[in-house]
Amino acid sequence: MTVFPLVGTILRHHQQMHLMEMLKGHGLRFASLLRQEAYIGGKWVSASNGKLFPVTNPSTRKVIANVPDMDEVDTQAAIDAAYEAFQTWQRTTAKERSLLLRKWHNLMEEHKEDLALIMTAEAGKPLVEARGEIAYGSSFLEWYSEEARRIYGEVAQSPTNSKEMIFLRQPIGVTSMITPWNFPNAMITRKAAAALAAGCTCIIKPAEDTPLSGLAAVDLAEKAGFPPGVLNVVTASRKNTPAVGKLLCTSSKVAGISFTGSTAVGRHLYELCAHGIKRIGLELGGNAPFIVFNSANIKSAVEGLMVAKFRNTGQACISANRILVQEEIYDEFLEALKESVSKNLIVGDGFDKGVNQGPLINDSQLRKVENIVNESVAAGAKVVLGGKCLKKGSLFFEPTILSEVTEDMSCFQEEVFGPVISLKRFTTEEEALKIANSTDQGLASYFYSQDVSQVWRVARRLETGMVGINESLISAAEGAFGGVKQSGIGREGSKHGIDDFTYLKYLCIGVN
């Protein structure tokens, strides 16, 4: 979308006023959080080319904002700003960084309702879930405000009396962060909080579908007092994103990159980073198994599946994708699940009271879910509930249960990323493990069992970075989030989240 600067200013003002009035009707208090400019070097700026791209509410399909459509020129400016800021930011004390992160956390808490409203407007996420994400995102700022002061070194025992050996942890430098649309607040804070705590500076490239949440969060970071250039936000359309991402990976001034998104894109970014031998953290796609053994508490397993599957309308990388139920309890479990889905899920606009299932994010995502369901049904899967778009032209897809699924069907082979449950029977523990591990992805897995011996056996043998055992809500700032196989590299959250943003420096000191 190309506009002259004056026209762009008028358009942004018009869109901002419309969005402001709409959100005020839902309780918005601080319209200043509705940023429609990017943030580089401590200034709110437009794209150097004067271009904008639209942000759409997926519930109504109406344009609610226009933000800068930046390219390599703007990205280089952000890199330069972050590089310059790093020269002084790396020398700040852990206590100084801790206090700034705590101030940012406090502001996020103070403005949590406004941040949730903005998220619902651009992502369609039900307001109750948006509030939950803001609390989750804020928790990383709190956690890393504390971890900043616990980045310890080591003293090693020297092999001789003539020297001492010390290991220090130091920040790697400028870090690029490419974040997804499904959790537009928490995926920024989870990365940026760890990087800032370590002493790195950041360039954030939010997803083109949901830039407003990232801009609002960084507005609060500015108010918290982070110096110019320490945090930067580059916004870009789907068309410009590849060029922006390439520069963020290949610039000699960038020391590392953190990406959350699809395995295919992550693989490409990994290749781009190879030439510069960049530090890289990748949190990629999943195909999570959810196993229900005969000994499971069926009520608890159904409740757990409802959370693991329908959180954010199934648009989560750790969403349960392949549901395996032992044959003796399969029919009972299916009936209980059918009842729970029918009674508890309400689809609609995220602002409407009682809604807990919003729309899919865009047409591409809707087509993917529709195709997977149609292909699976054509291959023999049975539709127990749902199975189609709620209304022609909308992005709302019915909560769906497919039974009699086989391993070769699309719903088992691909990450659905939508509100679709695919059920398969299994006979033995060994069979369940074989099916669960028969994928090149290994992010999360879940299983329900009351057999203590089985819990230890299965937990150890599941080939995933995270395992929920009789529990499906596994995400927390204290947890080490990440996968194995082609689901990623590194960990986010926990004390280990600092690792991607620091390197060990070995000091060998002669003492004679």
N, C-alpha and C positions, 0 to 999 in steps of 0.2 A: 504494500500500500504506500504510494508516494504522495506526499503533500508538501506544499510550500510551508516554511516555518510559521508564518502568521496564521495560515489556515490550520496548521497543526495545533497551534496554541489555542485557537478558538474551538477546535474540535475536542481537544482534551478538556478544556474548561466546560464545554457543554456536557460531555460524558461524565465528568467528575460531579457536576451539579446533579445530574440525573441519578447517578449511583448514590450520591450523598443523601438525596431525598428518599430514595428507596430504603437505604439502610437506616436512616433516621426513624423511619416507620417501624423498624424492628428493634430500635433502642440504641443505635450508634450514638456515642457521646463525643468522640474526638475525630472530626472529619480530616484533621491534619494527617492521619495515618493513611489516607487514600492517595498514595503517591502514584503519579503517572510519568515520572522521570526516573532515569537510572541514577546510580550513585557512584561517582568516581573521584578519588582524591579529596574526599570530604565535601563535594559539591553535588547538588542534584542537577543533572544535565540531560539534554536531548541528544539524539543521535547526530553525529557530525554531518550525515547525509540528509537530515531533516525528515527521515521516513518514520512511519509509525506502523504498528500492527495491532489488530483488534483482540480484545479479551472477551470471551463469550460466556454467559451463564448457561451451563449445559441443561438446566431445568427448563428454561424458557427459550433457549437458543438466541437470545438477544445480546447484542454487543453492549457491554457495560463500561468498557474503558479502552483507551488506546495508549500504548506505551512505545518507547523508542525501539526502532528496529535497527539495532547496532550491527556493525560489521568489524572487519579486522582493524580498522583505524581506531575505533573506540576501544576495542579489546586491548590493543597495544597501549593505549593511554592508561587503561586500568592496570595492566601489567607494570608499566613504568611507575605508576603511583604506588602500587604495592611494594615494588622493589625498593623505591626510595624510602618508604615508611619502615621497611624491615631494618634498615641500617640503624635506626634508633629503637624501634620496638623490641628487637631481640635483646637489647641491653636493659630493658625494664626488669624490675624484680618480680618474682613470682607473686609477692604480696600485692603489688600494683595491678598486675593482670587479674588476680583473684578478685580484687575489689571492683574492678570494672565489669567483670562477668557477673558478679553479684548484683551490681546496679542494673545491668541489662535484665537479669532474671526478675528483679523486683518490678521493673517497668512492664515486663511481659505479664506478670501477675496482675498488676494494676489495670492493664488494658486488655485482659484476656477475653472479655466479652466482645469488644470491638474487633479484635483479631479473629475471633470465631465467626463473626458476621461477615467479614471480608472473605474468609475462606469459603463459607457456604455460598456466597455470591459468585465466586469464580470457579469453584470446583464442584458445586452441587451437593457437597457432602452435607448430610443432615446436621442440623445445628448441634444436636446432642453429641454427635461424633466430632464435630469441629471443636467443641469445647474440650473434649477429651484429648484431641491432638495438641491443642495449645498447652494444656497442662503437661503433656508428655514432652513437647518441645522445650518448654520452660525448664523441665527437670534436668536437661542436659547442661543448661547454663549454671544451674545450682551445683550439679555434680562436679563439673570441671572448674568451677570457681574454687572448689575444695581440693580437687586433684592437682591444680596448678602448683600448690605448695607441697606436693608429695612427689615431685619428679626427682627421684633420688639418683645419686651416682653410687660408685662402689670403690672400695679399696681392696685390691688383690694382694695376696701374700707373694712377695717377691722371691725368686729363686736364689737371690744373693743378698748380702748385706750392703751392697754398694748402690742400691737403687730402690725407689718406691714406685708402685704401680697403681694408678688411679684411673677410673673410667668416669667420664662426665657425659650427661645427656644434654645435647644442644639442639635448638630448632633447625629444621632443614632449610627454611627460607620461605619464598613465596609459594603459596599453594592455590591451585585451581579447584573449584568445586562445582560439579555439574549435577544438579539435583532434579528429582522427578516431580510429576504433577500429583501423584496420589497422596503424598504427605508433604505438602508444600511449605510447612513451617518446620516440622520436626526433623526433616532430612537436612535442612540448613543448619539448625542449631546443633544437631548431633555431630556434624562435621566441623563447623566453625568454632564451636566451644572448645573442642579438643585442640584444634590448631592454634587458637588464640592463647589458650592456657600454656601451650608449649613454647610460645614466643614467635609463632609464624604469622605472616599476614595473609589475607585471603582475597580471592576474586571469585565471586559467586555468580554462576550462570543458572538462574532458575528456569524451570520448564516453561515453554512458550504458552501452554494452556493456563498456567497459574502463577504469573509473576507478581501479582499484587500482594500476596501473603509474604513473599520474600522481601519486597520493598517496604512493607509495613514493619516487619521485624527489624530491618536494618535502620529504619527511621528511629526506632527505639534504641538501637545500639548507638546511633549518633547522639541521641539525648543522654545516654548513659555516660558519654564522654570519651569514647574511643577516638584516638587521634586520626586526622585525615590520612587516607591511604591504607589504613590497617584493615578496613573492611570496604570492599567495592562490589557493586552489583552491575553486571552487564546483561541487558535484556535483548533478545533477538528472536525473530520469527523462525518458523520451521525451515524456511528457505535459507536463512543466514546462519542457522545453528551449526551446520557442518564446518563452515569456514572459521567461525568463532571457536568451536571446540578444537579444531586442528591447531590453531595458534596457542590456545591454552595448554595444549599438550607438548608442543614443539619449541616454544620460546626458550631461549637459553637463560632467561631470567626466572623461569618457573622451575622450582625444585621438585614439586610433587603434585599429583592430581588425585582427587577423590571423586568417585562416580557411583551413583546409584541408578540403575536402569536395567535394560535388557541385556542378556548375554551377548547378543549379536553386536550391539553398540559397544559394550565393554571390551569385546575382543578387538574391535577396530581401534579403540582408544589405547589399548595395550600395545598394539603395533606402532601407533604414533609415538608412544612414550619410549619405545625401545631404542631409538636412535640417540636420544639424550640420556639414556639410562636413568629415567626419572623414578622417583619413589611413587608407587601407585597403590591406591586402595580401591577395590572394586566390590560393590555389593550388587550382585546380579540376580537374574531370574531364578525362580524356584519351581518345583513340581511336587509340592509337599504331600507325602502319604499321611493318612489319618487312619490308624488301625484300631479296631474295636475287638478285643478278645472276648471269649466266652465268659471269663470271670469278671468282666467290666461291670461297673454300675451303669446300667443303660441310661438312666435319667441324667447322670452326670456327663456321660459321653455325648448325649444329644445336645445338652446345654453347651458343652465345650465345642462341638461342631458348629453350632449356630454362631458362636463368636469367631471361630477360626475360619469359617467360610464367608459369612455375610458382613463382616467388618468392612466398612467402606465399599459396600456392594460387591465384595469379592475382589476388589482392585487393590490387592496387597501382595507383595512378593512372598510373604510367608503364609498366604491363604492356603487352607487345606484344599488339595486338588484331586487326589486319588483316595477315595474312601473305601477302605477294606474292612469288611465285617465278617466275623467267623460264622459259619453256616448255621450253627445251632441257635444263634440269637438274631440272625439276619432279618427274618420276618417281623419279629417283635421290634427290633430297632427301626426298621423302615416305617412301621406304623407310627411309632412315637415321633420319629423325625417328621413325617408327613403332617401330623397334627401340630407340631411345634411351628413349622414353616407357615402353615395355613393360619394359625392363630396369632403369631407374634410379629410377622413382618408386614410393615405398612410402607408401600411405595409411593413416592411423591416428591414435590418440591421440598428441598431441605429446610425451608423456612416454615413450612406448615406444621402445625402442632401434631405430635404423635408420630410423625414420619421417621422411620429408621432405615429406609432404603432409598437412596437417591438415584440419579441417572448415571449412566456410563459417561465417561469424560468427553468423548467425541465420536464422530461417525466411524472412524477407522476402528475404534475399539468395539463399537456396536456390531459392525460387520464381522469382526473376528469372532465374537461370542456367538452370533447367529450362525455363522458357518460351521463352527465346532459342534454346536448342538445339532444342526441339520445333517452334517456328515455322520455323526454318531448314531442318530436315529435311523438314517439310511442303512447303517451297518448292523442294525439290530437292537440298539438300545431302546428301552421303553420309557416313555414320558409319564412319570407319576404325577408331577405338578408342573405348571408353567410351560416353558419351551419356546416362547416367542416374545417379540417386542410388544409392549403394552398398547401402543398406539402408533399408527403409521406416521412417520415423520418425527417421532420423539426419540429421545435417547434412553428411555426407561425400558428395562428388560425384566420380564417376570422372574421372580425367584423360582428356580427350576430344580427338580429332582429327576435324574435319569437312573433307572435300574437296569439290571441284566447287562452291565457294561463288561466289555472284554479289554484285555491289555492293548490290543492293536487299534482301538478306536481313538479318534482325535482328542476326545475329552480326557484320555489317559496319557496320550503322547505329548500333548501341548499344555502349556500353562494357560488356563482359560482366562483368568483375570476378569471374572464376571460372576454373577450370582447363580452359579450352576454347580449342583452336587452330583457327582458321578459315583454310583455304588457298585461294588463288586464283592461277590462272596469269596471266601477262602476256607480251606479245610484245616491246615496245620500252621503252626508258628513258622516253620521253615519256609512254607509256601509264601506266607505274608512277607517275610523278610526278603525273599528272592524278588517278589514283585516290587516292594518298596525301594529296593536298591537298584532296580533295573532301569536306571536313568543316568544321564551324564550330568545331572544337576543335583546339588546336595545342600540346600540352604536350611530348611526346617523340616521337622517331622513331628508327628504326634502319635501317642498311643494310650489306650485305656486298658488297665488290667489291675486286678486286686491281688494277683499272685506275685509275691515279693521276689521270688527267684526269677520269674519271667521278666519282671521289671528290669533287673540288672542285665539279664542275657540280651534282651531286645535293645535296651538303651545303648549297650556297648556295640552292638552289631549294625545299628542303623547308620548308614553312610551320609550323615548330615552334620552341619556345624552346630545345630541347635536341636534339642529334643524336648518336647513338652510331654510330660508323663502325668496323666490324669489332670492336665492343666493345658489350656489353649492360649491364655493371655501371657505370652512369654516375654514380651518386649518391656524393657525398663532401662533407665539410665545406668543402673548397676550391672546389667547383663552384658556379656560379650557377644555382640550381634555380628554374625557373618557365616559364610558357608564354605564348603569344600567342593571338589571337582570343578565344574564350570559355573558354579554359583558365586565365585568371588575369591578375593585375596584380602587378607587383613581382617581386623575386627574394629567395630565401632561401639561406643559405650564402654563402660567398665574402666578399670585402670589401664586396660590394654589399648583403649582408643587413642591414647597418647603416642603409642609406638610408631604409627605411620608418620608422625610429624616431628620426630626427634631422631638423631643419630648418636651413636656412641663415639666419643673421642677418648682415645687412650693416651694418658700422660705417663711418660717414664722419666722419673726424676733421679738424677744422680745425687747421692748424698755424701760422697767423699771428695 
